[in-house]
Amino acid sequence: MPHTEPPLPVTGRPSDREGREDREGIVSRLTAPGAPFAVVRGERGTPEYADGPRTLREFVETTWAYGDSVFLVDGERRWSYGEFFAAASALAVRLSERYGLRPGDRAVVGTRSLPEWQIAFWGAQLAGLVAVPLDVRGDGRVDGDALGAVLDDCAPGVLLVDGEWLERVGERAARRGGVRVVLFREGRAEGRLPGGVDVERYADFPAPDPWAAPPDVEPRPEDDSVILYGGGAQGAVTTHLAQAGVALDARYRAAAAALARGAVPGLGPAPETSVAFPFSCPVALAAVYGAMAVGGSVVSAEAEAEAEMEGGEGVPYELEPTPVTEFRVTGPCGEPVPDGERGRLWVRGQSAPRGHWRDPEATAEAFDGGWFRTGDLAVRHGGGVTVVGRAGE
């Protein structure tokens, strides 16, 4: 049924009444019935975008139209959208036909922020698999034991990884048995791969056919799409509808920012997005979705943030509410915390996780009136929040 309540706040913190009215006008223009980001109430009673893609497959297929535009930048190497889509489609066909993986099977994506990371992630999506992005930075969260516990929890059918990742957990993967491995780039110990691991090198794959189609699978909005492990071995599961909401959130923010500048959304040059966070981080996923939505290019700047991440310290990042996603921050007893104080982050809306992977008890405990309690610590600032760490760290 149509959304009849006032839309949720848009990004930014008002400094005066005039600015507040301007933002309210922008929200209304973008989210009213018939507008590009019209909002309705979904089956769960939370706001959802009325139009646009409902799955990540629907979303990524729209990027084919960008053709020769540059999508991924890696030094002097440039991947066009056409090259990227062909590579992801070819990988998806291999995962489905050669490896026998079926929709719902898990695919671990564990490389540094390389173009191959995006090919692996989207290849999994085009095959209907559930992507499990994992951070491969050299801090305490990615030791072999920690990653091995994640493998035990999600039970992947394939590891789409680089040599550095495989060096850490290859033996653990070998003990599991039955796990296929696609190796994108060699690690420091080139040629010394763990015995018992069935490894194929991506460099040995045939060149992608630019006209070949991805597998004929059609995930549903309610199907699982991504499992995110923020720390420990408990994964938060998001559906295709949730991830499509993240992609539409990015488009909404870009449109709102253009209107705030007095510009017409979508008429400026395609942006180049520098992503300093690992591609496995939710904020990086959102940034990449935003670039893809408008045919922009993505440059990994992860190396520039390495110094800030030493010792397992994460770089704080900001989250702002949208018409279909809102946040709250609570103290130890569930009470709201004042602006500027740290507390547990909760999220509600289309983009929120549906629960914890194969853990109904933890899922029931994590939800409260439609709000999902994340494992993140955050600080409020008006309508938005800054994520500053993990609970218990």
C-alpha positions as CSV (number, residue, x, y, z in Angstrom):
1,M,0.0,0.0,0.0
2,P,1.3,3.6,-0.6
3,H,3.5,5.2,2.0
4,T,1.3,7.7,3.9
5,E,3.7,8.7,6.6
6,P,6.3,11.5,6.3
7,P,9.5,10.3,4.7
8,L,12.5,9.6,6.8
9,P,15.3,12.3,7.0
10,V,17.7,12.7,4.2
11,T,21.5,13.0,4.5
12,G,23.0,16.0,6.2
13,R,22.5,18.0,9.3
14,P,20.4,21.2,9.1
15,S,22.2,24.4,10.1
16,D,19.2,26.7,9.8
17,R,15.5,26.7,9.0
18,E,16.0,27.6,5.3
19,G,18.4,24.7,4.8
20,R,15.9,22.4,6.6
21,E,13.1,23.4,4.3
22,D,15.3,23.0,1.3
23,R,16.1,19.4,2.3
24,E,12.5,18.6,3.1
25,G,11.6,19.9,-0.4
26,I,14.2,17.7,-2.0
27,V,13.0,14.6,-0.1
28,S,9.4,15.3,-1.2
29,R,10.4,15.8,-4.8
30,L,12.3,12.6,-4.9
31,T,10.0,10.3,-2.8
32,A,6.5,11.4,-3.6
33,P,4.2,9.0,-5.5
34,G,5.3,8.8,-9.1
35,A,8.8,10.3,-8.3
36,P,12.0,8.4,-9.1
37,F,12.4,7.2,-5.5
38,A,8.8,6.8,-4.4
39,V,8.4,4.9,-1.2
40,V,5.8,2.3,-0.2
41,R,5.4,0.1,2.8
42,G,6.7,-3.5,2.2
43,E,5.4,-6.8,3.5
44,R,7.4,-6.3,6.7
45,G,5.9,-2.9,7.3
46,T,9.1,-1.1,6.7
47,P,9.6,1.5,3.9
48,E,10.8,0.2,0.5
49,Y,11.5,1.8,-2.8
50,A,8.5,1.3,-5.1
51,D,10.5,1.1,-8.3
52,G,13.9,0.1,-9.5
53,P,15.8,-3.3,-9.3
54,R,14.7,-5.8,-6.7
55,T,17.8,-8.0,-6.9
56,L,21.5,-7.4,-7.4
57,R,21.3,-9.4,-10.7
58,E,18.7,-6.9,-12.0
59,F,21.0,-4.1,-10.9
60,V,24.2,-5.3,-12.4
61,E,22.6,-6.2,-15.7
62,T,21.7,-2.5,-16.2
63,T,25.4,-1.7,-16.3
64,W,25.9,-3.6,-19.6
65,A,24.5,-0.4,-21.2
66,Y,27.6,1.5,-20.2
67,G,29.6,-0.5,-22.6
68,D,33.0,1.1,-23.2
69,S,32.9,3.4,-20.3
70,V,35.6,2.8,-17.7
71,F,34.4,0.9,-14.6
72,L,37.6,-0.4,-12.8
73,V,41.0,1.2,-12.6
74,D,44.1,-0.7,-11.5
75,G,47.2,1.4,-12.2
76,E,47.5,1.7,-16.0
77,R,44.9,-1.1,-16.5
78,R,41.3,0.0,-17.3
79,W,38.4,-2.3,-17.4
80,S,35.3,-1.2,-19.3
81,Y,31.8,-2.1,-18.2
82,G,31.6,-4.4,-21.2
83,E,34.8,-6.2,-20.2
84,F,33.8,-6.4,-16.6
85,F,30.3,-7.8,-17.4
86,A,31.8,-10.4,-19.8
87,A,34.3,-11.5,-17.3
88,A,31.8,-11.8,-14.5
89,S,29.4,-13.7,-16.8
90,A,32.1,-16.1,-17.8
91,L,33.0,-16.8,-14.2
92,A,29.3,-17.3,-13.3
93,V,28.9,-19.8,-16.1
94,R,32.0,-21.7,-14.8
95,L,30.7,-21.7,-11.3
96,S,27.3,-23.1,-12.4
97,E,28.3,-25.5,-15.2
98,R,31.8,-26.7,-14.4
99,Y,31.7,-26.6,-10.6
100,G,28.0,-27.6,-10.3
101,L,27.2,-24.8,-7.8
102,R,23.5,-24.0,-7.4
103,P,21.6,-20.9,-6.3
104,G,22.0,-20.5,-2.6
105,D,25.5,-22.1,-2.4
106,R,28.1,-19.8,-0.8
107,A,31.0,-18.3,-2.5
108,V,33.8,-16.7,-0.4
109,V,35.3,-13.6,-2.0
110,G,38.7,-13.1,-0.4
111,T,41.1,-10.8,-2.3
112,R,42.6,-7.4,-1.7
113,S,40.7,-4.6,-3.4
114,L,41.6,-5.6,-6.9
115,P,39.5,-5.5,-10.1
116,E,39.2,-9.3,-9.7
117,W,37.4,-8.8,-6.4
118,Q,34.5,-7.1,-8.3
119,I,34.6,-9.9,-11.0
120,A,34.4,-12.5,-8.3
121,F,31.6,-10.8,-6.3
122,W,29.4,-10.2,-9.4
123,G,30.2,-13.5,-10.9
124,A,28.8,-15.1,-7.7
125,Q,25.7,-12.9,-8.0
126,L,25.1,-13.7,-11.6
127,A,25.3,-17.4,-10.7
128,G,22.7,-17.0,-8.0
129,L,25.2,-17.7,-5.2
130,V,25.4,-16.1,-1.8
131,A,28.6,-14.0,-1.8
132,V,30.7,-14.0,1.5
133,P,33.1,-11.0,1.3
134,L,36.0,-11.4,3.7
135,D,38.7,-8.8,4.6
136,V,42.2,-10.0,3.8
137,R,44.2,-7.3,5.5
138,G,47.0,-8.4,7.7
139,D,45.5,-7.7,11.1
140,G,44.3,-9.9,13.9
141,R,40.8,-10.3,12.4
142,V,42.1,-12.3,9.5
143,D,44.3,-14.9,11.1
144,G,43.9,-18.5,9.8
145,D,41.8,-19.6,12.8
146,A,39.4,-16.7,12.5
147,L,38.9,-17.2,8.8
148,G,38.7,-20.9,9.3
149,A,35.8,-20.4,11.8
150,V,34.0,-18.4,9.1
151,L,34.5,-21.2,6.6
152,D,33.0,-23.7,9.1
153,D,30.1,-21.4,9.6
154,C,29.2,-20.6,6.0
155,A,30.3,-23.9,4.4
156,P,31.3,-22.4,1.0
157,G,31.3,-24.4,-2.2
158,V,34.0,-22.2,-3.7
159,L,36.7,-19.8,-2.6
160,L,37.4,-16.9,-5.0
161,V,40.7,-15.7,-3.5
162,D,44.2,-14.4,-4.0
163,G,47.4,-16.1,-2.9
164,E,47.7,-14.1,0.3
165,W,44.3,-15.3,1.5
166,L,45.1,-18.9,0.5
167,E,48.4,-18.9,2.3
168,R,46.5,-18.1,5.5
169,V,43.6,-20.6,5.3
170,G,44.5,-23.1,2.6
171,E,45.2,-25.9,5.0
172,R,41.9,-25.3,6.8
173,A,40.2,-25.4,3.4
174,A,41.9,-28.6,2.5
175,R,40.7,-30.2,5.7
176,R,37.1,-29.3,4.9
177,G,37.3,-31.1,1.5
178,G,35.1,-30.6,-1.5
179,V,35.8,-26.9,-1.8
180,R,36.9,-25.6,-5.1
181,V,39.4,-22.7,-5.3
182,V,39.8,-20.0,-8.0
183,L,43.1,-18.3,-7.4
184,F,43.2,-14.8,-8.9
185,R,46.8,-13.6,-8.0
186,E,49.7,-15.5,-6.5
187,G,50.9,-14.8,-3.0
188,R,54.4,-14.5,-1.7
189,A,54.7,-18.3,-1.7
190,E,54.1,-18.8,-5.4
191,G,53.7,-22.5,-6.3
192,R,53.6,-23.7,-2.7
193,L,49.9,-24.3,-2.4
194,P,48.4,-26.5,0.4
195,G,48.1,-30.2,-0.5
196,G,44.5,-31.4,-1.1
197,V,43.2,-28.0,-2.3
198,D,41.6,-28.2,-5.7
199,V,43.0,-24.9,-7.2
200,E,42.5,-23.4,-10.6
201,R,44.2,-20.2,-11.6
202,Y,42.0,-17.5,-13.0
203,A,44.9,-16.5,-15.4
204,D,44.5,-19.9,-17.1
205,F,40.8,-19.5,-17.9
206,P,39.8,-18.9,-21.5
207,A,39.2,-15.3,-22.5
208,P,35.6,-14.2,-21.8
209,D,33.2,-14.1,-24.8
210,P,31.9,-10.5,-24.8
211,W,28.5,-11.7,-26.2
212,A,28.0,-14.7,-23.9
213,A,25.1,-14.6,-21.4
214,P,25.3,-15.3,-17.7
215,P,23.6,-18.5,-16.4
216,D,19.8,-18.5,-16.7
217,V,19.0,-18.1,-13.0
218,E,16.6,-15.6,-11.5
219,P,17.0,-14.9,-7.8
220,R,14.0,-13.7,-5.9
221,P,14.0,-10.5,-3.9
222,E,13.7,-12.5,-0.7
223,D,16.6,-14.8,-1.5
224,D,19.9,-14.4,0.4
225,S,22.5,-12.4,-1.5
226,V,25.4,-11.5,0.8
227,I,26.7,-12.7,4.2
228,L,28.8,-10.1,6.1
229,Y,31.2,-11.2,8.9
230,G,32.1,-8.0,10.8
231,G,34.1,-9.9,13.4
232,G,34.0,-13.4,14.8
233,A,32.1,-16.2,13.1
234,Q,28.6,-14.9,13.2
235,G,27.4,-13.6,9.8
236,A,24.6,-11.1,9.1
237,V,22.6,-12.1,6.1
238,T,21.1,-9.6,3.6
239,T,18.7,-10.5,0.9
240,H,18.7,-9.4,-2.7
241,L,16.0,-6.8,-1.9
242,A,18.2,-5.4,0.9
243,Q,21.2,-5.1,-1.4
244,A,19.2,-3.6,-4.1
245,G,18.0,-1.1,-1.5
246,V,21.7,-0.2,-0.8
247,A,22.2,0.4,-4.5
248,L,19.1,2.6,-4.7
249,D,20.2,4.4,-1.6
250,A,23.4,5.4,-3.4
251,R,21.4,6.7,-6.4
252,Y,19.1,8.6,-4.1
253,R,22.0,10.3,-2.3
254,A,23.5,11.3,-5.6
255,A,20.2,12.8,-6.8
256,A,19.6,14.6,-3.6
257,A,23.1,16.1,-3.6
258,A,22.7,17.3,-7.2
259,L,19.4,19.0,-6.3
260,A,20.9,20.6,-3.3
261,R,23.6,22.1,-5.6
262,G,20.9,23.4,-7.9
263,A,21.9,20.9,-10.6
264,V,19.9,18.4,-12.6
265,P,20.5,14.8,-11.4
266,G,22.3,12.6,-13.9
267,L,23.4,15.3,-16.3
268,G,27.0,15.8,-15.0
269,P,30.0,13.8,-16.0
270,A,30.3,10.3,-14.7
271,P,32.2,10.4,-11.4
272,E,35.4,8.6,-10.5
273,T,35.0,7.1,-7.1
274,S,38.0,6.5,-4.9
275,V,37.3,3.7,-2.4
276,A,39.7,3.7,0.6
277,F,37.9,0.9,2.4
278,P,38.4,-2.8,1.5
279,F,35.9,-3.8,-1.0
280,S,34.5,-6.3,1.6
281,C,33.4,-3.5,3.8
282,P,29.7,-2.5,3.6
283,V,30.5,1.2,3.1
284,A,32.7,0.2,0.1
285,L,29.9,-2.0,-1.4
286,A,27.6,1.0,-1.2
287,A,30.2,3.3,-2.8
288,V,30.8,0.8,-5.7
289,Y,27.0,0.5,-6.2
290,G,26.8,4.2,-6.4
291,A,29.4,4.4,-9.1
292,M,27.8,1.6,-11.1
293,A,24.4,3.2,-10.9
294,V,25.6,6.2,-13.0
295,G,28.3,4.6,-15.1
296,G,31.2,5.9,-13.1
297,S,34.6,4.4,-12.5
298,V,36.0,2.9,-9.3
299,V,39.6,3.3,-8.1
300,S,40.8,1.4,-5.1
301,A,42.7,3.6,-2.7
302,E,42.9,0.9,0.0
303,A,46.7,1.2,0.2
304,E,46.3,4.9,1.2
305,A,44.3,3.8,4.3
306,E,46.7,1.0,5.4
307,A,48.5,3.2,8.0
308,E,45.1,4.1,9.6
309,M,44.2,0.4,9.9
310,E,47.4,-0.8,11.6
311,G,46.9,-2.9,14.8
312,G,43.4,-4.0,13.8
313,E,42.0,-0.4,14.2
314,G,39.2,0.2,11.7
315,V,38.8,3.6,10.0
316,P,35.5,5.3,11.2
317,Y,32.9,5.8,8.5
318,E,29.7,7.7,8.4
319,L,26.2,6.4,7.6
320,E,23.3,8.7,6.8
321,P,19.6,7.8,6.8
322,T,17.6,7.6,3.6
323,P,13.9,7.3,2.8
324,V,14.0,3.6,3.4
325,T,16.8,3.1,6.0
326,E,17.2,4.7,9.5
327,F,19.5,4.2,12.4
328,R,19.5,4.4,16.2
329,V,22.2,4.1,18.8
330,T,21.5,2.7,22.3
331,G,23.4,2.2,25.6
332,P,23.9,-1.0,27.6
333,C,20.3,-1.2,28.7
334,G,18.8,-0.2,25.4
335,E,18.3,3.4,26.2
336,P,19.0,6.0,23.4
337,V,22.4,7.8,23.8
338,P,22.8,11.5,23.3
339,D,24.6,12.9,20.3
340,G,28.3,12.5,20.5
341,E,28.2,9.4,22.8
342,R,29.1,5.9,21.7
343,G,26.6,3.0,21.8
344,R,25.3,0.0,19.9
345,L,24.1,0.6,16.4
346,W,20.6,-0.6,15.3
347,V,19.3,-0.4,11.7
348,R,15.8,-0.7,10.2
349,G,14.5,-0.6,6.7
350,Q,14.8,-2.2,3.3
351,S,18.6,-2.4,3.5
352,A,18.7,-4.0,6.9
353,P,19.9,-7.7,7.4
354,R,17.2,-10.3,7.6
355,G,19.1,-12.0,10.5
356,H,22.1,-14.2,11.3
357,W,23.2,-17.0,9.1
358,R,21.6,-20.3,10.2
359,D,21.1,-19.1,13.8
360,P,17.4,-18.5,14.5
361,E,18.0,-17.9,18.2
362,A,20.6,-15.1,17.5
363,T,18.3,-13.7,14.9
364,A,15.3,-13.5,17.3
365,E,17.6,-11.9,19.9
366,A,18.9,-9.3,17.4
367,F,15.5,-7.9,16.4
368,D,13.3,-5.5,18.3
369,G,10.2,-4.1,16.7
370,G,11.8,-4.4,13.2
371,W,15.1,-2.9,14.4
372,F,18.2,-5.1,13.8
373,R,21.0,-4.9,16.4
374,T,24.3,-4.9,14.6
375,G,27.7,-5.8,16.1
376,D,28.9,-2.2,15.5
377,L,29.6,0.6,17.9
378,A,28.6,4.1,16.6
379,V,28.3,7.7,17.6
380,R,25.2,9.8,16.8
381,H,25.4,13.1,15.0
382,G,21.9,14.4,14.3
383,G,20.1,12.0,12.0
384,G,23.3,10.2,11.0
385,V,25.9,8.0,12.8
386,T,29.6,7.4,12.6
387,V,30.7,3.7,13.0
388,V,33.7,3.6,15.2
389,G,34.3,-0.1,16.0
390,R,32.9,-3.4,16.9
391,A,31.1,-4.2,20.1
392,G,33.3,-6.0,22.6
393,E,36.6,-4.9,21.0
